Amino acid sequence: MRSIRKAGWFLTLALVMATVMGVLGSIRGEAVAGLIASHGDGGAVARVADLAKVQALLEQKVVLQKLMDYGVAPDEAMAKIRTMSDRDLHRLASLADRAAEGADSGVGILIGVAILIILIIVIMKLLNKEIVVR
């Protein structure tokens, strides 16, 4: 490694790379912003879609049970949701999407654990360690 550092081409290459990176780093990109035009009934269509998402979430057994535990009837909850503003309804619908993503059956965790075990076995084999399962 020392012989490479003492070679003249290594210093030249390092200086060229530093110069190229400096030039590329000094070039600034252009940020462009603009408004997105609405398409007539876009707000109404989005509200109907958000309302459908929230309604589908409220129809799940777990959510219904929690509402009952808190003393809220599902009809009351749906009536309250229908009176929400578009902004609040959209926020609630996006949270409903996140809740649906996090509610898996644990298969992802099992796959992750299996991959971790396989990775540990491969690392142990590369280190010439013996794995004995009795």
ABEGO torsion letter per residue (X at the ends): XAAAAABAAAAAAAAAAAAAAAAAAABBBBBBBBBBBBBGAAAAAAAAAAAAAAAAAAABAAAAAAAAAAGBBAAAAAAAAAABBAAAAAAAAAAAAAAAAABBAGAAAAAAAAAAAAAAAAAAAAAGBBBBBX
